[in-house]
Amino acid sequence: MSRATAITYYIMEDPREALRLELKVDPDAWVQKYLAHRVCPGAEVLSVGCGPGVILRAVADLDSSIRATGIDVSEGRLQQAKERNRENSRVQFVCGDAQSMEFQSNSFDLVYCRMLLQYLKEKERAVSEMARVCKPGGTVLLQDLDGQLLWHYPENPSVQRTLEKVVAALAATGFDPFVGRKLFWLARNAGLTNIDVQAECYHLIAGEADPHILKQWELKLEIAKPQMSRVLGSESEAKEQSRAFLEFLRQPDTLTYSTVFTVAGKKPL
């Protein structure tokens, strides 16, 4: 798959996407929780689907001997990543497709991706590529969502039908809202061993969503509007359904949630 073709499979492609991704994570806290105990001094680390590079910067900050590489299909997000890390010569960024990386085999001590596989059409190939470029004895970590957009109570029938229609239509691009539960199988299929699995609540809104969460959803829905317009038949219908979903999140009895799976395995020696 060419890089240009790969871009078409990222349904959230938009100049504002780097900002949205940055707002959704505390990079230092995430690195401390999921990566710090897996990274040794002198490690070569690869972030697959690195986005604006804020997490990779936090990885490099763990130790002055760590060298970090980020790969992303978006030249725009990579440019922002380079700007944010221009003073750190130990961090580099390359444009490329996670499903067909140009790195040599056995190059990195730790390879990780976060919230990437849900969008990729060739998920098995991508994880196999991550295992290929990982050194024997190294670690591959996969993190992604399960139940994104779909688990709510009490359900608003109109909103739920719309969400299910959009998700079903996006399946043709590779989008999978239930990829989280598949990470363990994907890791085993790629030949990884000593696999550790964690499952935690990710999105959780009980009652009216706070203004910060609503702002994030407003931006996400705005970025997704071209895809929603295509599926729902018009931009006006996409706007109306976005409005209805945001109104649903403002209800005092709303519960909406999703799960995040984190799967880490070793490449055999």
Sequence and secondary structure as in RCSB ss.txt:
>XXXX:A:sequence
MSRATAITYYIMEDPREALRLELKVDPDAWVQKYLAHRVCPGAEVLSVGCGPGVILRAVADLDSSIRATGIDVSE
GRLQQAKERNRENSRVQFVCGDAQSMEFQSNSFDLVYCRMLLQYLKEKERAVSEMARVCKPGGTVLLQDLDGQLL
WHYPENPSVQRTLEKVVAALAATGFDPFVGRKLFWLARNAGLTNIDVQAECYHLIAGEADPHILKQWELKLEIAK
PQMSRVLGSESEAKEQSRAFLEFLRQPDTLTYSTVFTVAGKKPL
>XXXX:A:secstr
  HHHHHHT TT STTHHHHHHHT  HHHHHHHHTGGG  TT EEEEET TTSHHHHHHHTT TT EEEEEES H
HHHHHHHHHTTT TTEEEEE  TTS  S SS EEEEEEES GGG S HHHHHHHHHHHEEEEEEEEEEEEESTTT
 EES  HHHHHHHHHHHHHHGGGT  TT GGGHHHHHHHTT EEEEEEEEEEEEEESS  HHHHHHHHHHHHHHH
HHHHHHHSSHHHHHHHHHHHHHHHTSTT EEEEEEEEEEEE   
